[in-house]
């Protein structure tokens, strides 16, 4: 798969209309302002922003509060070994 296969906007929230389980399962890397980010909740490449969790605060539905950061966004498919090593690091 190429980067062209990645959606312009993607969210990890299953309730979002921009949620794509197939794209997330394949592994997506996000670089914001030249730095790789692992805490991105949602991104939009064409509009140039990412949403990241704002501390440990939760909204009334129990989901993390997020803030929108604006800047250049790059996304790519992660190699299978990258996705496996990240999963192991999170456990």
C-alpha positions in Angstrom: 0.0 0.0 0.0 1.1 3.5 -0.7 0.5 6.8 1.2 -2.2 7.5 -1.4 -4.3 4.7 0.1 -4.4 6.6 3.4 -7.4 8.8 4.0 -7.0 12.6 4.2 -8.7 12.6 7.6 -8.6 9.7 10.1 -9.8 9.2 13.7 -9.2 6.5 16.2 -12.7 7.1 17.8 -15.1 4.4 16.6 -18.0 6.8 16.9 -16.4 9.3 14.5 -17.5 9.3 10.8 -13.8 9.4 10.0 -13.0 6.1 11.7 -11.5 3.5 9.4 -10.7 0.2 11.1 -8.9 -1.2 8.0 -6.5 1.8 7.8 -5.8 1.7 11.5 -5.2 -2.0 11.6 -2.5 -1.7 8.8 -0.7 0.9 10.9 -0.4 4.6 10.3 2.5 6.9 11.3 1.9 10.6 11.8 4.5 13.3 11.7 3.5 16.8 13.0 5.8 19.7 12.4 8.6 17.3 11.6 8.3 15.2 14.8 6.7 11.8 14.9 3.7 11.7 17.2 2.2 8.6 18.8 -0.6 10.2 20.7 -2.7 11.5 17.8 -6.5 11.0 18.2 -7.4 12.4 14.8 -5.6 14.1 11.9 -6.5 16.0 8.7 -3.7 16.4 6.1 -5.4 18.9 3.8 -6.4 21.3 6.6 -3.1 20.8 8.5 -4.1 19.8 12.0 -4.0 17.0 14.5 -6.0 16.4 17.7 -4.1 15.1 20.7 -5.3 14.2 24.2 -5.3 17.2 26.7 -3.9 15.6 29.8 -6.0 13.1 31.7 -9.2 15.1 31.6 -12.4 13.3 30.3 -15.6 14.7 28.8 -19.0 13.8 30.2 -19.1 10.6 28.1 -15.8 9.4 29.5 -13.7 10.1 26.4 -10.5 12.1 26.6 -10.6 15.8 26.0 -8.6 16.8 23.0 -7.0 19.9 21.6 -6.4 20.8 18.0 -2.9 21.7 17.0 -2.3 23.4 13.6 0.8 22.8 11.4 2.1 20.6 8.6 1.0 17.0 8.9 2.6 14.0 7.1 1.2 10.4 7.3 2.6 7.1 6.1 1.9 3.4 6.3 4.0 1.8 9.1 6.0 -1.3 8.2 4.5 -4.5 9.9 7.5 -4.7 12.3 7.1 -1.1 13.3 3.4 -1.7 14.2 4.3 -4.8 16.2 7.1 -3.2 18.2 4.8 -0.2 19.0 2.1 -2.6 20.2 4.6 -4.4 22.5 5.8 -1.0 23.9 2.2 0.0 24.8 1.5 -3.1 26.9 
